[in-house]
Amino acid sequence: TLDALGSAVAEADVAELPEQLAAFAAQCKEQLAFRYLAGQNGAYPVVFSACQLASGDRDLLLQAFSTLSALLDGQPDLLDAAGQELLLQTLREQREDAEMTLAGIRCVRHACLKHEQNRQDFVKGGILPLLTGAIIQHGSSADVVRTAASALRIMTFDDDIRVPFGHAHDHAKMIVLENDGLRVLIEAAKAFTDNSGVLSELCATLSRLSVRNEFCQEIVDLGGLNFMVTLLADCMEHPDVVKQVLSAIRAVAGNDDVKDAIVDAGATDLIVLAISHHLGNPQICEQGCAALCMLALRKPENCSVIMEGGGALAALQAMKAHPREVAVQKQACMLIRNLVSRSRDFSQPILEMGAENLITEARAAHRDCDDVARAALRDLGCKVELRELWTGQKGSLAQ
C-alpha cells in the first residue's frame, strides 16, 4: 500500500492520490504495529509530500492531513520541522475552515502527546492562540471545540519520560494569562449544555489549568463552578463525565476561598451522591474522595457539611468496595483524617461506622497507604504501633 502511495506521489498523480491515501490511512488505523512498520519504511516523507502536492486542492489536503494524523498516532517522533511549519501555516491560513482546522489540530494532538520537544516547538510557533482562536471561531462545532480543548490540555502534560522536566506549568500559565484560556473554555461550554462529551473534555482541560490560586478563583468568577455543578447534577448517569467533573472540582478546590464557594454551591451532596451511585467504579470513588478531602482540608465548617451529607460513610463504603485499589484506599484515609483532625467530635461516629478495621486493612494491604492510614488512625484516637525507623546506632542496617 505504501509503495503504491509512494509511486502516486513520485509521479504527482493527483487523480490517483485520494484512493491511495485512503487505503494507506485505513492500514494505519488498524494498529500501532502497522503504523510503526510504515514509519520505519519511510512513510512520513511520502505522506508529507502528498500534503504539499495537495496544497491547492482542499478535499485532497483534508485527506492528506487525515492520513498524516493516522500515521503520527503513537509515533510523534516522525514529525519534522517542515511538517510542523506546514501544520501551523495551514491553521493560520485556513482558520475560517472548520474541517481543515479540525484536521490540522488532530495532527498537532498526535504530534504532541508524549513528546515534550514537539510541544515546546509548537508553542514557540504560536499554536496556543490558534487553538483558543479555533474554539472561539468554531464555537458551534462540537468536534472542533472538543479536539482543540484536548490539544490545549496535552500542551500542559508532563508525560515524556525522555526529558527530566518539561514546560507543562509554563504552558498552562501561557494559555490562561496570554490567551484568556479560562474564559474561552467556559464560554464554549455554554453552547453545549446537552453534549456530555464536549463538556467533560472542557472540564478536564480546566482542571489542568488550575495550577495557581488565582486561576482557581477566576474559574469561579467566570461561572465555571456553576457549570461544573450543573453538569454533575445533569450527567450523573455518565461515568466519564462524572469522573472529569470530580477531578476538576478537586483541582479548583486547591484555593481555600474556592472551597467555600464549592460547598455553598451545594456540590458536597452531589459528590457524595456520585460516589454512592457509582460505587463500583474505582476512578469515581477515588476522585470523589479526593474532592471531599480537598474541601475538608483546614475547613472545620466544611467538615460538618460533609459529615451531615454522609461523606464519611460514602468513603468507607468505597474502601469496602475496592480493597485492592490503592488510590481509593489512600484518598479515603486522607478524607477521614481531614474530617477529624480539627473536629474530634466526629471521631466517635466515624469509628461506629467501622472505620478502624477498614483503615487497618488498607494499611496492611498497601505499603503506599501506611503513612496516611497511620495518620487517620492516630487522629481518630485509635492505638497505633509506630514502626521505629533506624535511629542511627552503630551496627548493620536491618534489611
ZAGU-383584 format. One record per residue (C-alpha): residue number from 1; residue in three letters; y, x, z. Coordinates in pm, 1 decimal, m for minus. Each point is the difference from the previous one (the first is absolute). Example, Ala and Ser with C-alpha at 12.3 -4.5 7.8 and 13.67 -1.06 7.14 Angstrom:
2
+-----+--------+----------+----------+----------+
| num | residu |       py |       px |       pz |
+-----+--------+----------+----------+----------+
|   1 |    ALA |   m450.0 |   1230.0 |    780.0 |
|   2 |    SER |    344.0 |    137.0 |    m66.0 |
+-----+--------+----------+----------+----------+
This chain:
399
+-----+--------+----------+----------+----------+
| num | residu |       py |       px |       pz |
+-----+--------+----------+----------+----------+
|   1 |    THR |      0.0 |      0.0 |      0.0 |
|   2 |    LEU |    236.5 |    283.1 |     90.7 |
|   3 |    ASP |    m76.9 |    181.4 |   m326.8 |
|   4 |    ALA |     77.4 |   m313.6 |   m200.4 |
|   5 |    LEU |    329.3 |    m41.7 |    187.8 |
|   6 |    GLY |     73.5 |    370.9 |    m51.1 |
|   7 |    SER |    m40.7 |    m19.6 |   m376.1 |
|   8 |    ALA |    214.6 |   m316.7 |    m21.9 |
|   9 |    VAL |    273.5 |    190.6 |    191.2 |
|  10 |    ALA |    m42.9 |    317.3 |   m207.0 |
|  11 |    GLU |     37.3 |   m197.0 |   m323.2 |
|  12 |    ALA |    286.2 |   m206.2 |    149.2 |
|  13 |    ASP |   m198.5 |   m306.4 |   m108.2 |
|  14 |    VAL |    213.6 |   m265.3 |    169.4 |
|  15 |    ALA |   m209.0 |   m285.3 |   m144.1 |
|  16 |    GLU |   m316.2 |    140.5 |    158.8 |
|  17 |    LEU |    156.5 |     88.5 |    338.9 |
|  18 |    PRO |     m5.2 |   m343.4 |    174.3 |
|  19 |    GLU |   m374.6 |    m39.4 |    m40.8 |
|  20 |    GLN |    m74.3 |    358.3 |    110.5 |
|  21 |    LEU |    233.5 |    m18.4 |    300.8 |
|  22 |    ALA |   m157.0 |   m326.8 |    111.6 |
|  23 |    ALA |   m353.2 |    141.0 |    m29.7 |
|  24 |    PHE |     91.2 |    317.3 |    191.2 |
|  25 |    ALA |    187.6 |   m189.4 |    274.9 |
|  26 |    ALA |   m302.6 |   m226.7 |     48.3 |
|  27 |    GLN |   m221.1 |    308.2 |     50.9 |
|  28 |    CYS |    248.5 |    148.5 |    250.1 |
|  29 |    LYS |      6.4 |   m320.3 |    201.6 |
|  30 |    GLU |   m377.5 |      5.8 |     46.6 |
|  31 |    GLN |     m8.9 |    270.6 |    268.4 |
|  32 |    LEU |    164.0 |    317.6 |    125.8 |
|  33 |    ALA |   m282.7 |    216.6 |   m136.8 |
|  34 |    PHE |     87.3 |   m114.6 |   m355.2 |
|  35 |    ARG |    370.7 |     70.6 |     52.6 |
|  36 |    TYR |    m82.1 |    341.0 |    143.8 |
|  37 |    LEU |   m222.6 |     89.4 |   m294.1 |
|  38 |    ALA |    274.2 |   m110.0 |   m239.5 |
|  39 |    GLY |    259.4 |    202.9 |    190.9 |
|  40 |    GLN |   m220.3 |    310.3 |    m13.5 |
|  41 |    ASN |    m30.3 |    m44.4 |   m376.7 |
|  42 |    GLY |    370.0 |      0.1 |    m77.3 |
|  43 |    ALA |     68.9 |   m373.2 |     10.6 |
|  44 |    TYR |    347.6 |     33.6 |    151.6 |
|  45 |    PRO |    170.9 |    182.4 |   m291.3 |
|  46 |    VAL |   m158.8 |   m249.0 |   m241.1 |
|  47 |    VAL |    126.2 |   m303.9 |    194.7 |
|  48 |    PHE |    341.2 |    162.6 |     51.3 |
|  49 |    SER |     28.6 |     60.9 |   m376.8 |
|  50 |    ALA |    m98.2 |   m364.3 |    m58.8 |
|  51 |    CYS |    290.0 |   m104.3 |    229.9 |
|  52 |    GLN |    239.8 |    216.3 |   m205.1 |
|  53 |    LEU |   m133.8 |   m137.6 |   m329.3 |
|  54 |    ALA |     45.6 |   m353.5 |    130.1 |
|  55 |    SER |    358.3 |     49.9 |    116.5 |
|  56 |    GLY |    151.4 |   m221.8 |   m270.3 |
|  57 |    ASP |   m257.0 |   m279.0 |     27.7 |
|  58 |    ARG |     32.1 |   m201.8 |    322.9 |
|  59 |    ASP |   m348.4 |   m157.1 |     m1.1 |
|  60 |    LEU |   m168.2 |    326.2 |    m84.1 |
|  61 |    LEU |    195.2 |    184.3 |    270.1 |
|  62 |    LEU |   m104.0 |   m264.2 |    254.2 |
|  63 |    GLN |   m360.5 |     60.2 |    m93.9 |
|  64 |    ALA |     40.2 |    378.2 |     13.2 |
|  65 |    PHE |    154.4 |    m25.0 |    349.1 |
|  66 |    SER |   m280.0 |   m228.7 |    113.2 |
|  67 |    THR |   m251.5 |    263.4 |   m120.5 |
|  68 |    LEU |    194.7 |    278.3 |    172.1 |
|  69 |    SER |      0.6 |   m200.5 |    323.4 |
|  70 |    ALA |   m378.7 |    m48.9 |    m22.8 |
|  71 |    LEU |    m52.4 |    374.2 |    m56.4 |
|  72 |    LEU |    226.8 |    108.8 |    289.9 |
|  73 |    ASP |   m171.1 |   m232.6 |    250.5 |
|  74 |    GLY |   m153.7 |    239.9 |    252.5 |
|  75 |    GLN |    102.5 |    316.1 |   m187.1 |
|  76 |    PRO |    376.2 |     43.6 |     34.2 |
|  77 |    ASP |    m28.3 |    374.5 |    m68.8 |
|  78 |    LEU |    m21.9 |    m75.3 |   m372.4 |
|  79 |    LEU |    364.5 |   m107.4 |    m27.2 |
|  80 |    ASP |    232.1 |    281.9 |   m112.3 |
|  81 |    ALA |    378.4 |     37.9 |     m3.0 |
|  82 |    ALA |     27.7 |   m141.9 |   m353.0 |
|  83 |    GLY |   m197.3 |   m308.0 |    106.3 |
|  84 |    GLN |    223.8 |    m49.7 |    304.7 |
|  85 |    GLU |    310.8 |     25.3 |   m216.5 |
|  86 |    LEU |   m143.2 |   m248.3 |   m252.8 |
|  87 |    LEU |    m69.3 |   m254.3 |    278.8 |
|  88 |    LEU |    343.7 |     43.6 |    160.7 |
|  89 |    GLN |    176.4 |    m22.7 |   m335.1 |
|  90 |    THR |   m191.1 |   m314.4 |    m99.5 |
|  91 |    LEU |     75.2 |   m165.9 |    335.6 |
|  92 |    ARG |    370.7 |     86.7 |    m42.8 |
|  93 |    GLU |     27.8 |   m112.2 |   m361.3 |
|  94 |    GLN |   m222.9 |   m308.4 |     13.9 |
|  95 |    ARG |    111.8 |   m137.2 |    336.9 |
|  96 |    GLU |     68.7 |   m343.5 |   m157.4 |
|  97 |    ASP |   m363.1 |    m29.2 |   m109.2 |
|  98 |    ALA |   m217.0 |   m130.2 |    286.4 |
|  99 |    GLU |   m333.5 |     82.7 |   m165.3 |
| 100 |    MET |    103.6 |    353.2 |    m89.7 |
| 101 |    THR |    139.9 |     54.3 |    350.0 |
| 102 |    LEU |   m329.0 |   m118.7 |    149.7 |
| 103 |    ALA |   m207.0 |    227.8 |   m226.3 |
| 104 |    GLY |    218.3 |    301.1 |     88.1 |
| 105 |    ILE |     m6.4 |    m66.4 |    374.6 |
| 106 |    ARG |   m379.6 |    m32.9 |     m4.8 |
| 107 |    CYS |    m23.2 |    350.8 |   m148.2 |
| 108 |    VAL |    242.9 |    135.1 |    261.9 |
| 109 |    ARG |   m204.3 |   m160.3 |    280.9 |
| 110 |    HIS |   m323.2 |    165.1 |   m112.4 |
| 111 |    ALA |    177.0 |    332.1 |    m49.8 |
| 112 |    CYS |    144.7 |      2.5 |    352.7 |
| 113 |    LEU |   m296.7 |   m116.3 |    205.8 |
| 114 |    LYS |   m137.7 |    302.4 |    191.8 |
| 115 |    HIS |    231.0 |    233.4 |   m194.6 |
| 116 |    GLU |    298.1 |    129.8 |    198.8 |
| 117 |    GLN |    143.6 |    218.2 |   m277.3 |
| 118 |    ASN |     10.3 |   m288.1 |   m248.3 |
| 119 |    ARG |    171.8 |   m216.2 |    263.3 |
| 120 |    GLN |    267.2 |    262.7 |     62.7 |
| 121 |    ASP |     52.6 |     57.7 |   m373.4 |
| 122 |    PHE |     35.1 |   m371.3 |    m71.1 |
| 123 |    VAL |    244.3 |    m46.3 |    289.5 |
| 124 |    LYS |    207.3 |    294.1 |   m129.2 |
| 125 |    GLY |    m15.6 |   m157.5 |   m345.7 |
| 126 |    GLY |    154.3 |   m320.9 |    137.0 |
| 127 |    ILE |   m298.1 |   m234.8 |     33.5 |
| 128 |    LEU |    119.0 |   m173.4 |    320.4 |
| 129 |    PRO |    303.0 |   m180.5 |   m149.4 |
| 130 |    LEU |   m217.3 |    m91.5 |   m300.7 |
| 131 |    LEU |   m255.7 |   m164.6 |    230.6 |
| 132 |    THR |    252.3 |   m189.8 |    213.7 |
| 133 |    GLY |    187.0 |    m86.9 |   m321.9 |
| 134 |    ALA |   m319.2 |   m142.3 |   m151.3 |
| 135 |    ILE |    m48.3 |   m226.2 |    304.5 |
| 136 |    ILE |    359.3 |   m128.3 |    m31.6 |
| 137 |    GLN |     m3.9 |    m35.0 |   m377.7 |
| 138 |    HIS |   m342.6 |   m165.5 |    m26.9 |
| 139 |    GLY |     10.5 |   m182.9 |    332.9 |
| 140 |    SER |   m182.6 |   m299.6 |   m144.5 |
| 141 |    SER |   m298.8 |    201.0 |   m127.7 |
| 142 |    ALA |   m269.0 |     11.7 |    267.9 |
| 143 |    ASP |   m177.4 |    292.2 |   m169.4 |
| 144 |    VAL |    310.7 |    217.4 |    m28.2 |
| 145 |    VAL |    112.6 |    m68.2 |    358.7 |
| 146 |    ARG |   m345.4 |     63.7 |    143.3 |
| 147 |    THR |    m63.7 |    317.2 |   m201.4 |
| 148 |    ALA |    348.4 |    145.3 |     58.6 |
| 149 |    ALA |    m23.2 |    m68.1 |    375.8 |
| 150 |    SER |   m339.3 |    167.5 |      4.4 |
| 151 |    ALA |    139.8 |    302.2 |   m190.1 |
| 152 |    LEU |    287.5 |     28.5 |    249.7 |
| 153 |    ARG |   m252.8 |     m5.1 |    281.5 |
| 154 |    ILE |   m207.6 |    276.3 |   m161.3 |
| 155 |    MET |    315.2 |    219.1 |     m3.1 |
| 156 |    THR |    m12.3 |    m15.1 |    382.8 |
| 157 |    PHE |   m366.8 |    104.5 |     30.6 |
| 158 |    ASP |   m114.7 |    329.7 |    143.2 |
| 159 |    ASP |   m347.1 |    m14.0 |   m153.5 |
| 160 |    ASP |    m27.8 |    326.9 |   m196.6 |
| 161 |    ILE |   m231.1 |    228.1 |    197.6 |
| 162 |    ARG |    105.4 |    301.0 |   m209.1 |
| 163 |    VAL |    346.9 |     20.9 |    155.2 |
| 164 |    PRO |     65.6 |     70.4 |    371.5 |
| 165 |    PHE |    274.5 |   m262.0 |     14.1 |
| 166 |    GLY |    175.4 |   m215.6 |   m256.2 |
| 167 |    HIS |    339.1 |   m169.5 |    m38.5 |
| 168 |    ALA |   m123.3 |   m345.0 |    105.8 |
| 169 |    HIS |    270.8 |    m46.8 |    265.6 |
| 170 |    ASP |    279.0 |    125.0 |   m230.1 |
| 171 |    HIS |   m113.2 |   m233.5 |   m276.6 |
| 172 |    ALA |     m4.3 |   m297.5 |    239.8 |
| 173 |    LYS |    356.1 |     84.5 |    109.7 |
| 174 |    MET |    114.6 |     32.1 |   m362.5 |
| 175 |    ILE |   m149.9 |   m338.9 |    m90.9 |
| 176 |    VAL |    188.1 |   m164.4 |    288.7 |
| 177 |    LEU |    329.2 |    192.4 |     14.9 |
| 178 |    GLU |     63.6 |     85.4 |   m366.2 |
| 179 |    ASN |   m171.7 |   m291.1 |   m174.5 |
| 180 |    ASP |     50.0 |   m289.6 |    244.8 |
| 181 |    GLY |   m378.5 |    m40.1 |     m0.4 |
| 182 |    LEU |    m30.4 |   m231.9 |    301.5 |
| 183 |    ARG |    240.8 |   m255.1 |   m143.0 |
| 184 |    VAL |   m162.3 |     20.1 |   m344.0 |
| 185 |    LEU |   m349.1 |    m68.1 |    140.9 |
| 186 |    ILE |    105.6 |   m278.5 |    237.1 |
| 187 |    GLU |    207.7 |   m173.3 |   m270.7 |
| 188 |    ALA |   m296.0 |     27.5 |   m240.2 |
| 189 |    ALA |   m223.3 |   m176.7 |    254.3 |
| 190 |    LYS |    214.4 |   m314.0 |    m22.0 |
| 191 |    ALA |   m114.8 |    m65.6 |   m355.8 |
| 192 |    PHE |   m370.1 |      5.7 |     95.2 |
| 193 |    THR |    m30.1 |   m217.9 |    307.3 |
| 194 |    ASP |   m334.2 |   m133.9 |   m125.2 |
| 195 |    ASN |   m146.5 |    320.3 |   m148.1 |
| 196 |    SER |   m193.6 |    168.6 |    278.9 |
| 197 |    GLY |    m97.3 |    300.0 |   m217.4 |
| 198 |    VAL |    361.2 |     98.7 |    m69.5 |
| 199 |    LEU |    111.8 |    m70.7 |    357.0 |
| 200 |    SER |   m270.0 |    214.1 |    158.1 |
| 201 |    GLU |     93.3 |    287.3 |   m236.2 |
| 202 |    LEU |    367.5 |    m32.5 |    100.3 |
| 203 |    CYS |    m99.7 |    m11.2 |    367.5 |
| 204 |    ALA |   m214.8 |    311.0 |    m32.3 |
| 205 |    THR |    290.7 |    185.0 |   m163.9 |
| 206 |    LEU |    247.8 |   m111.7 |    267.7 |
| 207 |    SER |   m230.2 |    134.5 |    269.3 |
| 208 |    ARG |     m7.1 |    341.6 |   m172.5 |
| 209 |    LEU |    381.7 |      2.3 |      2.0 |
| 210 |    SER |     34.3 |    m79.0 |    373.6 |
| 211 |    VAL |     30.2 |    370.1 |     81.4 |
| 212 |    ARG |    323.6 |    m11.0 |    200.4 |
| 213 |    ASN |    135.0 |   m223.1 |    275.6 |
| 214 |    GLU |    293.1 |   m119.3 |   m209.6 |
| 215 |    PHE |   m227.2 |    m84.9 |   m296.0 |
| 216 |    CYS |   m210.1 |   m226.1 |    225.5 |
| 217 |    GLN |    319.6 |   m171.8 |    114.6 |
| 218 |    GLU |    121.5 |    m36.5 |   m358.6 |
| 219 |    ILE |   m323.1 |   m174.6 |    m99.3 |
| 220 |    VAL |     69.8 |   m260.5 |    270.4 |
| 221 |    ASP |    369.1 |    m31.1 |    m93.7 |
| 222 |    LEU |    m89.2 |    m60.9 |   m365.7 |
| 223 |    GLY |   m238.9 |   m282.0 |     90.9 |
| 224 |    GLY |   m317.3 |    203.4 |    m45.4 |
| 225 |    LEU |   m141.8 |    m94.2 |    338.3 |
| 226 |    ASN |     39.4 |   m373.8 |    m67.6 |
| 227 |    PHE |   m176.9 |     41.7 |   m333.6 |
| 228 |    MET |   m287.4 |    186.8 |    169.6 |
| 229 |    VAL |    m41.9 |   m260.4 |    275.2 |
| 230 |    THR |      9.2 |   m285.6 |   m252.0 |
| 231 |    LEU |   m248.3 |    185.4 |   m219.5 |
| 232 |    LEU |   m236.6 |     51.5 |    292.8 |
| 233 |    ALA |     16.0 |   m370.5 |     85.4 |
| 234 |    ASP |    m45.8 |   m116.5 |   m360.5 |
| 235 |    CYS |   m270.2 |    246.3 |   m109.5 |
| 236 |    MET |   m225.8 |      0.6 |    305.1 |
| 237 |    GLU |   m299.2 |    m64.7 |   m230.3 |
| 238 |    HIS |     61.0 |    316.7 |   m208.8 |
| 239 |    PRO |   m136.1 |    298.4 |    195.5 |
| 240 |    ASP |    161.4 |    267.8 |   m221.3 |
| 241 |    VAL |    344.7 |   m157.8 |     45.1 |
| 242 |    VAL |    m52.0 |    m41.1 |    375.6 |
| 243 |    LYS |    m98.6 |    366.9 |     28.9 |
| 244 |    GLN |    310.2 |    119.4 |   m190.4 |
| 245 |    VAL |    237.9 |   m221.9 |    198.5 |
| 246 |    LEU |   m145.5 |    114.9 |    332.9 |
| 247 |    SER |     34.0 |    360.5 |   m111.7 |
| 248 |    ALA |    365.1 |    m61.4 |   m100.0 |
| 249 |    ILE |     79.9 |   m171.4 |    332.5 |
| 250 |    ARG |   m162.1 |    293.0 |    180.7 |
| 251 |    ALA |    216.8 |    242.7 |   m198.8 |
| 252 |    VAL |    335.5 |   m173.6 |     58.9 |
| 253 |    ALA |    m83.7 |    m47.4 |    371.0 |
| 254 |    GLY |     57.5 |    373.2 |     40.4 |
| 255 |    ASN |    360.5 |   m100.7 |     77.1 |
| 256 |    ASP |     43.5 |   m141.1 |    353.0 |
| 257 |    ASP |    263.8 |   m259.0 |   m101.5 |
| 258 |    VAL |   m221.6 |   m114.5 |   m284.1 |
| 259 |    LYS |   m286.6 |    m54.9 |    248.9 |
| 260 |    ASP |    212.5 |   m272.2 |    164.0 |
| 261 |    ALA |     92.6 |   m154.3 |   m335.6 |
| 262 |    ILE |   m369.6 |    m17.9 |    m95.5 |
| 263 |    VAL |    m92.2 |   m171.2 |    328.5 |
| 264 |    ASP |    298.7 |   m238.0 |    m28.3 |
| 265 |    ALA |   m114.3 |    m92.9 |   m352.4 |
| 266 |    GLY |   m327.1 |   m125.4 |    149.5 |
| 267 |    ALA |   m212.5 |    267.3 |   m165.9 |
| 268 |    THR |   m216.3 |     74.3 |    305.2 |
| 269 |    ASP |   m181.4 |   m334.3 |    m18.7 |
| 270 |    LEU |    m62.0 |     51.6 |   m371.0 |
| 271 |    ILE |   m136.6 |    351.8 |     58.4 |
| 272 |    VAL |   m239.7 |   m131.5 |    267.2 |
| 273 |    LEU |   m100.8 |   m282.9 |   m234.1 |
| 274 |    ALA |    m63.2 |    253.2 |   m280.5 |
| 275 |    ILE |   m232.4 |    206.6 |    222.6 |
| 276 |    SER |   m192.1 |   m309.2 |    117.4 |
| 277 |    HIS |    m16.0 |   m151.4 |   m348.3 |
| 278 |    HIS |   m124.3 |    323.2 |   m162.0 |
| 279 |    LEU |   m206.3 |    130.0 |    290.7 |
| 280 |    GLY |   m266.4 |    125.2 |   m241.5 |
| 281 |    ASN |    248.5 |    219.7 |   m188.8 |
| 282 |    PRO |     37.3 |    340.5 |    170.3 |
| 283 |    GLN |    320.0 |     96.8 |   m186.1 |
| 284 |    ILE |    179.3 |   m318.5 |    105.5 |
| 285 |    CYS |   m120.8 |     44.7 |    359.1 |
| 286 |    GLU |    125.3 |    359.8 |     m4.4 |
| 287 |    GLN |    341.6 |    m80.2 |   m152.9 |
| 288 |    GLY |     44.3 |   m306.8 |    221.6 |
| 289 |    CYS |    m74.5 |    193.1 |    320.7 |
| 290 |    ALA |    223.4 |    284.7 |   m121.8 |
| 291 |    ALA |    289.7 |   m239.3 |    m69.3 |
| 292 |    LEU |    m32.4 |   m160.1 |    346.5 |
| 293 |    CYS |    m31.1 |    348.3 |    150.9 |
| 294 |    MET |    335.0 |     99.9 |   m156.2 |
| 295 |    LEU |    166.5 |   m322.3 |    118.0 |
| 296 |    ALA |   m124.2 |     57.2 |    358.1 |
| 297 |    LEU |    113.3 |    364.3 |     18.1 |
| 298 |    ARG |    279.3 |     44.2 |    259.1 |
| 299 |    LYS |     66.3 |   m378.3 |     m4.6 |
| 300 |    PRO |   m126.6 |   m187.6 |    309.7 |
| 301 |    GLU |    156.8 |   m330.8 |   m122.1 |
| 302 |    ASN |   m195.9 |     26.2 |   m325.6 |
| 303 |    CYS |   m317.5 |     71.8 |    198.8 |
| 304 |    SER |     39.4 |   m338.0 |    172.6 |
| 305 |    VAL |     33.1 |   m175.7 |   m336.2 |
| 306 |    ILE |   m308.5 |    180.4 |   m135.5 |
| 307 |    MET |   m204.1 |    m84.8 |    311.4 |
| 308 |    GLU |    103.6 |   m365.7 |    m10.4 |
| 309 |    GLY |    m86.8 |    m14.3 |   m370.2 |
| 310 |    GLY |   m353.7 |    129.2 |     63.9 |
| 311 |    GLY |     57.0 |    348.2 |   m143.1 |
| 312 |    ALA |   m210.4 |    184.6 |    257.4 |
| 313 |    LEU |   m293.6 |   m236.3 |    m48.8 |
| 314 |    ALA |     22.8 |     32.3 |   m380.4 |
| 315 |    ALA |     m4.5 |    381.3 |     30.2 |
| 316 |    LEU |   m306.5 |     m6.2 |    224.3 |
| 317 |    GLN |   m176.1 |   m238.4 |   m240.6 |
| 318 |    ALA |     78.9 |    246.4 |   m280.9 |
| 319 |    MET |   m154.8 |    281.6 |    207.4 |
| 320 |    LYS |   m310.4 |   m213.3 |     54.1 |
| 321 |    ALA |    m22.1 |    m88.8 |   m370.0 |
| 322 |    HIS |     35.8 |    361.2 |   m125.6 |
| 323 |    PRO |   m165.5 |    239.9 |    245.8 |
| 324 |    ARG |    m48.7 |    264.3 |   m271.3 |
| 325 |    GLU |    353.7 |     m6.7 |   m143.1 |
| 326 |    VAL |    181.5 |    279.5 |    177.8 |
| 327 |    ALA |    342.7 |   m109.7 |   m130.0 |
| 328 |    VAL |    m41.4 |   m353.0 |    141.5 |
| 329 |    GLN |   m119.7 |    134.2 |    336.6 |
| 330 |    LYS |    286.8 |    248.1 |     18.7 |
| 331 |    GLN |    280.2 |   m245.5 |    m83.3 |
| 332 |    ALA |   m140.5 |   m263.0 |    238.2 |
| 333 |    CYS |    m18.0 |    256.3 |    285.1 |
| 334 |    MET |    360.0 |    105.6 |    m69.7 |
| 335 |    LEU |    114.3 |   m362.9 |     m0.6 |
| 336 |    ILE |   m169.2 |    m70.0 |    336.4 |
| 337 |    ARG |    157.8 |    311.9 |    143.4 |
| 338 |    ASN |    349.6 |    m96.2 |   m123.1 |
| 339 |    LEU |    m41.0 |   m352.7 |    139.6 |
| 340 |    VAL |    m73.2 |    120.9 |    353.9 |
| 341 |    SER |    186.6 |    330.6 |     24.9 |
| 342 |    ARG |    326.8 |   m168.4 |    106.1 |
| 343 |    SER |   m137.6 |   m338.2 |    106.4 |
| 344 |    ARG |   m279.3 |     60.6 |    252.3 |
| 345 |    ASP |    m32.0 |   m376.8 |     60.9 |
| 346 |    PHE |   m188.8 |    m27.9 |   m329.9 |
| 347 |    SER |   m276.6 |    240.1 |    111.1 |
| 348 |    GLN |   m201.8 |   m262.2 |    191.3 |
| 349 |    PRO |     m1.7 |   m268.6 |   m275.0 |
| 350 |    ILE |    m92.5 |    263.9 |   m261.9 |
| 351 |    LEU |   m281.2 |    137.3 |    219.3 |
| 352 |    GLU |   m130.4 |   m354.8 |     42.4 |
| 353 |    MET |    m31.4 |    m22.5 |   m379.5 |
| 354 |    GLY |   m255.8 |    285.0 |     15.7 |
| 355 |    ALA |    229.1 |    283.8 |   m107.7 |
| 356 |    GLU |   m152.2 |    273.7 |    217.1 |
| 357 |    ASN |   m345.5 |    m11.9 |   m160.2 |
| 358 |    LEU |    134.3 |    m16.2 |   m355.1 |
| 359 |    ILE |    236.8 |    293.3 |     53.1 |
| 360 |    THR |   m270.5 |    206.3 |    174.4 |
| 361 |    GLU |   m236.5 |    m67.3 |   m292.7 |
| 362 |    ALA |    267.7 |    104.4 |   m249.4 |
| 363 |    ARG |     53.8 |    319.8 |    192.5 |
| 364 |    ALA |   m372.2 |     76.7 |      2.1 |
| 365 |    ALA |    m50.2 |    m82.5 |   m367.7 |
| 366 |    HIS |    301.8 |    171.1 |   m156.5 |
| 367 |    ARG |    129.0 |    341.0 |     89.1 |
| 368 |    ASP |    335.0 |    m83.4 |   m160.8 |
| 369 |    CYS |     46.4 |   m284.4 |    248.3 |
| 370 |    ASP |    m42.5 |    211.6 |    310.6 |
| 371 |    ASP |    369.8 |     57.1 |     78.1 |
| 372 |    VAL |    126.5 |   m350.2 |    m76.9 |
| 373 |    ALA |   m297.1 |   m166.1 |    173.7 |
| 374 |    ARG |     47.7 |    215.1 |    309.3 |
| 375 |    ALA |    371.9 |    m83.4 |     10.0 |
| 376 |    ALA |    m75.5 |   m372.5 |    m35.5 |
| 377 |    LEU |   m257.8 |      8.0 |    280.2 |
| 378 |    ARG |    234.7 |    199.2 |    223.5 |
| 379 |    ASP |    290.4 |   m241.7 |    m52.2 |
| 380 |    LEU |   m230.1 |   m298.7 |     56.0 |
| 381 |    GLY |    m74.9 |    152.2 |    341.6 |
| 382 |    CYS |   m365.2 |     80.9 |    m73.9 |
| 383 |    LYS |   m164.0 |    311.5 |    135.9 |
| 384 |    VAL |    m17.3 |    265.7 |   m271.3 |
| 385 |    GLU |   m184.0 |    330.5 |     31.9 |
| 386 |    LEU |    229.6 |    249.6 |   m166.9 |
| 387 |    ARG |   m195.7 |    276.1 |   m169.0 |
| 388 |    GLU |    143.9 |    324.9 |    129.0 |
| 389 |    LEU |    115.6 |    222.9 |   m281.9 |
| 390 |    TRP |    m44.9 |    379.5 |     20.2 |
| 391 |    THR |    221.7 |    121.2 |    281.8 |
| 392 |    GLY |     25.9 |    363.3 |   m101.4 |
| 393 |    GLN |   m256.5 |    163.5 |    235.6 |
| 394 |    LYS |   m171.9 |    315.5 |   m115.1 |
| 395 |    GLY |   m338.7 |    m29.3 |   m158.1 |
| 396 |    SER |   m127.9 |   m142.8 |   m325.4 |
| 397 |    LEU |    135.8 |   m325.1 |   m144.4 |
| 398 |    ALA |   m251.3 |   m281.1 |     22.9 |
| 399 |    GLN |    m84.7 |   m126.8 |   m347.9 |
+-----+--------+----------+----------+----------+
